[in-house]
């Protein structure tokens, strides 16, 4: 447990969570990402003892909605949009009575923001400020300001060379990461990565995630592989619009208008111009590691 | 038919990537984000003219000027492509 404020570093962005009066924060998902540096964004936390939802239909302009039920994570509905006074917000409603939270609402005020947390139980004071799914939505929104983005993928660090493997769920991202681990590489993350494009080189960085108990890591990206399981190993370079759109399909984004959709597309194009992209079929064996190493990326 | 014009809908954005014209979704939910399209040369030609507000007759004239086809074929091609673009929700018929 740690008292507020805490600073969490995610893909090089330092987010300061503060509360007045100070809160006790649980240190579940973000523990290995806590730092003592200057912060890029400050989020002031307000605890609200209300059972009601934090917003109604008339006081906001919604531009993106997500609904998540029946997974291993708590059922929830989330949205991003603008408040009636023009401030960007993220809201999450939980439907699970077992959770200590009713809803979360983060309202951005230029660079910083206020995080409203509605607790179900007045005695519950211990809160993970980096709670799912606010974590991913928040990071996605913040990365956009830095021409960067989230992508469903696994990434390994092979002696300073980062290799990214992306595909739809169940295709073998984690399996591929473990094959590399068996050959001496380090897994940066096997599910979701933050790609930074704004620091001179393209980097892949892990983010705090539920159940991972991870610490902050990143690597320069040298190769991107669109993977599928196959009875034979093969690797085939692709480029141009095809490569960009295939990569785009696995990224996390909320293209609320034409400008943001095209901005996101251009960020992906920047990555595909600077990092070679391949289609990769693989059997589950270490041979695929040798095939990729022989590409000398 | 020649005077038919089209209005681009807000749920898709047209852009250039690596020298090719692509259409990407602008969505308010995660369900439709994978509707990505790369257009061939003729498709890009027609879509870009539709996006500029040209009517089918003007698009057919431009096709005749740029490609070695007769006007009837050009008008049929433009009309057929526009029809598919409307069916996919990229454009609305404006008349």
Interface residues (C-beta under 8 A of the other chain):
Chain A: X62 X63 X64 X65 X66 X239 X240 X241 X242 X243 X244 X245 X248 X249 X253 X255 X256 X257 X258 X260 X261 X262 X265 X266 X269 X272 X273
Chain B: X10 X13 X15 X17 X18 X19 X20 X22 X24 X25 X26 X27 X28 X29 X30 X33 X34 X36 X38
